[in-house]
Amino acid sequence: MTDHGSPNERGPLARAVLGPLSWLEDRTGIGAFIAPIMTHRVPPSAKWFYVFGSATLMFFSLQIVTGICLATLYAPSASNAYQNLVHIDTQVPFGWMLRALHGWSSNAMVAMMILHMVQVFLHATYKFPREMTWMVGVLLCLLTLALAFTGQVLRWDQDAYWGIGIGAAIADRIPFVGNWARGLLLGGPIISGETLSRFFALHVFVLPGITIALVGLHLVLVLRHGISEMPKAGEPVDPATYREAYEKRIHKEGVPFWPDAAKRDMVFCGLALLALVAIALLAGPMGPNGIPDPTDIETNPRPDLPFLWIFGLVSLIPPASETAVMLIAPGVLILGLVLLPLFGNAGERAPSRRPFMVLGVVLAATTVGILTWEGAKSPWSPVMDAWSSMPTPIEYVEDRGPLELQGAVVVQNAQCRNCHELGGEGGKRGPALDDVATRLSYDQLIRQVQQGGGNMPAFGKNLTSAETEAVVRFLLTMHPANEPVSSPPGALLPIPPQAAERR
């Protein structure tokens, strides 16, 4: 070890630099805290496969820095948020670049997190003794997606409005507490200024705070249990002997994290940061795309890249399976990922010895890729002039009573046909109306028209109570011949017998 001599023997420059550092270390002990992190030993095989976690942390740090800067400029007000973002893009010096870095680094953080999770899954790093490390990682992945989604909402444009609608529809499907969950998400019965305030608090305070805490816990667990070695076929994990054998190998063959492993992290993070800056310069900021307007069906809303596959999936599944696909399946998947190490914490780690796990990753990646492509093609296709060029077929108005006929007029004038087929003609953004009465009850139709849900905006503020009643009574005549409605209203003005059967 080199002797730097006493303080009096050092030069003036060395004393000027080392003096304050020595004082800071003596008062805080920060060097003693950081030293174990930088010098902990890692397997010599921990090479380029292990850089994705560090890149995720780097992009999260960039999110915090750019987010703090944007928070000093952003006005979380439903009446001003859209214009405020336009002002940042056009009037604030380099404001557009700040927004671009924040938006694209969000997508990059999601991508790196997914790559990190896939690498850990394929290498079975979740096995003993790193079960808790994996569980915390799954929670961090969910928080990363939540940060991306809430960030999109803060743009408060058409994409945000329709995205909130789908999120609220999913929350509304939760058994027993669906209405409460939707109200908690929206801050009330409909999308409003309270919704924006709620998402601002989530995105700026709640989710980052929880994420920072879990990142700290994740790093502590990594230091405690060490970084896993590259898996080798024929070397299964045995909880009874693994820890002792691992510590012996690390003590004998391991290398310090700094600089041996850290240099690869730094190179990869540097290249990723340069790529991010290039994308931000070329693509610019994300949105805002149109002032939020629930009655503007000429819009072409879509979520950000990490959620495009959900957009494509919902457009393809039949309405009867929406609850299973949008609510039950994600819950089962998340629970399965969290509990995975509890049911498989021993055995082979090498991908060659776990072909079904590899096949599952390939199938999942292929499915998400195809659905993302489908989502990018705007699967819900409106027909913008259907309300004016496609009259209601005569068989849908024959033998209807006055209230049902009034509802047919409202359906036409409110441009419902632009998004819904009737008699094989109309848009495909929403489900066809020909058999809607067999799928939704009177109360469900009232709520759907007033509050929206799924891919449908809320029309509660655009239709009077009488118009809503007329629309629903007309829709209750929409069912195949001899097939009863889901649940007719126990109200005045019964449905005419002639309209009870489709002609």
ChimeraX attribute file (.defattr): number of C-alpha atoms within 10 A of each C-alpha:
attribute: neighborCount
match mode: 1-to-1
recipient: residues
	/A:1	3
	/A:2	4
	/A:3	5
	/A:4	9
	/A:5	8
	/A:6	7
	/A:7	12
	/A:8	8
	/A:9	10
	/A:10	13
	/A:11	9
	/A:12	11
	/A:13	9
	/A:14	12
	/A:15	15
	/A:16	11
	/A:17	10
	/A:18	14
	/A:19	13
	/A:20	11
	/A:21	13
	/A:22	14
	/A:23	11
	/A:24	13
	/A:25	14
	/A:26	12
	/A:27	9
	/A:28	11
	/A:29	12
	/A:30	11
	/A:31	13
	/A:32	11
	/A:33	11
	/A:34	10
	/A:35	11
	/A:36	13
	/A:37	15
	/A:38	14
	/A:39	14
	/A:40	17
	/A:41	23
	/A:42	24
	/A:43	22
	/A:44	16
	/A:45	16
	/A:46	19
	/A:47	16
	/A:48	11
	/A:49	14
	/A:50	19
	/A:51	21
	/A:52	22
	/A:53	20
	/A:54	19
	/A:55	24
	/A:56	24
	/A:57	16
	/A:58	20
	/A:59	26
	/A:60	22
	/A:61	15
	/A:62	18
	/A:63	21
	/A:64	14
	/A:65	13
	/A:66	19
	/A:67	21
	/A:68	12
	/A:69	15
	/A:70	17
	/A:71	12
	/A:72	8
	/A:73	15
	/A:74	18
	/A:75	18
	/A:76	22
	/A:77	18
	/A:78	17
	/A:79	12
	/A:80	12
	/A:81	21
	/A:82	23
	/A:83	15
	/A:84	18
	/A:85	24
	/A:86	15
	/A:87	15
	/A:88	19
	/A:89	21
	/A:90	12
	/A:91	12
	/A:92	14
	/A:93	10
	/A:94	12
	/A:95	20
	/A:96	22
	/A:97	20
	/A:98	21
	/A:99	23
	/A:100	25
	/A:101	26
	/A:102	27
	/A:103	23
	/A:104	23
	/A:105	27
	/A:106	25
	/A:107	19
	/A:108	20
	/A:109	26
	/A:110	24
	/A:111	18
	/A:112	21
	/A:113	26
	/A:114	18
	/A:115	17
	/A:116	21
	/A:117	19
	/A:118	15
	/A:119	16
	/A:120	19
	/A:121	20
	/A:122	19
	/A:123	22
	/A:124	27
	/A:125	23
	/A:126	24
	/A:127	27
	/A:128	21
	/A:129	21
	/A:130	20
	/A:131	20
	/A:132	20
	/A:133	21
	/A:134	25
	/A:135	19
	/A:136	16
	/A:137	23
	/A:138	19
	/A:139	16
	/A:140	19
	/A:141	19
	/A:142	15
	/A:143	18
	/A:144	23
	/A:145	18
	/A:146	15
	/A:147	22
	/A:148	22
	/A:149	22
	/A:150	22
	/A:151	22
	/A:152	25
	/A:153	22
	/A:154	25
	/A:155	25
	/A:156	28
	/A:157	21
	/A:158	25
	/A:159	24
	/A:160	27
	/A:161	23
	/A:162	28
	/A:163	24
	/A:164	27
	/A:165	25
	/A:166	20
	/A:167	18
	/A:168	25
	/A:169	24
	/A:170	20
	/A:171	21
	/A:172	22
	/A:173	19
	/A:174	16
	/A:175	10
	/A:176	9
	/A:177	12
	/A:178	16
	/A:179	17
	/A:180	16
	/A:181	18
	/A:182	22
	/A:183	18
	/A:184	15
	/A:185	21
	/A:186	23
	/A:187	19
	/A:188	14
	/A:189	15
	/A:190	20
	/A:191	22
	/A:192	15
	/A:193	17
	/A:194	17
	/A:195	22
	/A:196	25
	/A:197	18
	/A:198	16
	/A:199	23
	/A:200	20
	/A:201	13
	/A:202	17
	/A:203	22
	/A:204	17
	/A:205	11
	/A:206	13
	/A:207	16
	/A:208	18
	/A:209	13
	/A:210	13
	/A:211	19
	/A:212	14
	/A:213	10
	/A:214	17
	/A:215	16
	/A:216	11
	/A:217	16
	/A:218	19
	/A:219	13
	/A:220	14
	/A:221	19
	/A:222	16
	/A:223	15
	/A:224	13
	/A:225	15
	/A:226	20
	/A:227	18
	/A:228	21
	/A:229	17
	/A:230	17
	/A:231	19
	/A:232	14
	/A:233	12
	/A:234	11
	/A:235	11
	/A:236	15
	/A:237	19
	/A:238	15
	/A:239	14
	/A:240	10
	/A:241	9
	/A:242	14
	/A:243	16
	/A:244	10
	/A:245	10
	/A:246	16
	/A:247	15
	/A:248	11
	/A:249	14
	/A:250	18
	/A:251	12
	/A:252	11
	/A:253	13
	/A:254	17
	/A:255	19
	/A:256	17
	/A:257	19
	/A:258	15
	/A:259	13
	/A:260	16
	/A:261	22
	/A:262	16
	/A:263	12
	/A:264	17
	/A:265	21
	/A:266	16
	/A:267	12
	/A:268	17
	/A:269	20
	/A:270	14
	/A:271	12
	/A:272	18
	/A:273	19
	/A:274	12
	/A:275	12
	/A:276	20
	/A:277	18
	/A:278	13
	/A:279	16
	/A:280	22
	/A:281	14
	/A:282	10
	/A:283	12
	/A:284	19
	/A:285	20
	/A:286	17
	/A:287	20
	/A:288	21
	/A:289	17
	/A:290	17
	/A:291	18
	/A:292	19
	/A:293	14
	/A:294	19
	/A:295	15
	/A:296	13
	/A:297	19
	/A:298	12
	/A:299	18
	/A:300	15
	/A:301	19
	/A:302	21
	/A:303	21
	/A:304	22
	/A:305	17
	/A:306	17
	/A:307	18
	/A:308	21
	/A:309	22
	/A:310	17
	/A:311	24
	/A:312	23
	/A:313	20
	/A:314	21
	/A:315	22
	/A:316	14
	/A:317	12
	/A:318	10
	/A:319	13
	/A:320	9
	/A:321	10
	/A:322	17
	/A:323	15
	/A:324	12
	/A:325	17
	/A:326	20
	/A:327	17
	/A:328	13
	/A:329	12
	/A:330	12
	/A:331	12
	/A:332	11
	/A:333	11
	/A:334	14
	/A:335	12
	/A:336	13
	/A:337	15
	/A:338	18
	/A:339	15
	/A:340	17
	/A:341	22
	/A:342	16
	/A:343	9
	/A:344	14
	/A:345	20
	/A:346	19
	/A:347	17
	/A:348	21
	/A:349	24
	/A:350	18
	/A:351	18
	/A:352	14
	/A:353	15
	/A:354	16
	/A:355	12
	/A:356	11
	/A:357	15
	/A:358	17
	/A:359	12
	/A:360	11
	/A:361	15
	/A:362	12
	/A:363	12
	/A:364	12
	/A:365	13
	/A:366	12
	/A:367	14
	/A:368	19
	/A:369	14
	/A:370	15
	/A:371	22
	/A:372	20
	/A:373	15
	/A:374	19
	/A:375	24
	/A:376	17
	/A:377	13
	/A:378	17
	/A:379	18
	/A:380	20
	/A:381	17
	/A:382	23
	/A:383	21
	/A:384	17
	/A:385	14
	/A:386	21
	/A:387	20
	/A:388	12
	/A:389	12
	/A:390	15
	/A:391	14
	/A:392	18
	/A:393	12
	/A:394	10
	/A:395	12
	/A:396	21
	/A:397	19
	/A:398	13
	/A:399	18
	/A:400	21
	/A:401	19
	/A:402	12
	/A:403	19
	/A:404	25
	/A:405	19
	/A:406	19
	/A:407	23
	/A:408	22
	/A:409	18
	/A:410	18
	/A:411	22
	/A:412	17
	/A:413	12
	/A:414	15
	/A:415	20
	/A:416	20
	/A:417	30
	/A:418	26
	/A:419	25
	/A:420	24
	/A:421	21
	/A:422	21
	/A:423	14
	/A:424	12
	/A:425	17
	/A:426	27
	/A:427	23
	/A:428	19
	/A:429	21
	/A:430	21
	/A:431	18
	/A:432	18
	/A:433	20
	/A:434	20
	/A:435	20
	/A:436	19
	/A:437	25
	/A:438	17
	/A:439	15
	/A:440	18
	/A:441	18
	/A:442	20
	/A:443	12
	/A:444	14
	/A:445	22
	/A:446	19
	/A:447	17
	/A:448	20
	/A:449	19
	/A:450	21
	/A:451	20
	/A:452	23
	/A:453	20
	/A:454	19
	/A:455	22
	/A:456	20
	/A:457	23
	/A:458	22
	/A:459	18
	/A:460	17
	/A:461	12
	/A:462	13
	/A:463	16
	/A:464	12
	/A:465	13
	/A:466	12
	/A:467	17
	/A:468	22
	/A:469	20
	/A:470	22
	/A:471	24
	/A:472	28
	/A:473	28
	/A:474	27
	/A:475	24
	/A:476	29
	/A:477	27
	/A:478	23
	/A:479	22
	/A:480	17
	/A:481	12
	/A:482	9
	/A:483	13
	/A:484	16
	/A:485	22
	/A:486	16
	/A:487	15
	/A:488	17
	/A:489	16
	/A:490	8
	/A:491	7
	/A:492	6
	/A:493	10
	/A:494	11
	/A:495	19
	/A:496	14
	/A:497	10
	/A:498	13
	/A:499	22
	/A:500	20
	/A:501	16
	/A:502	18
	/A:503	13
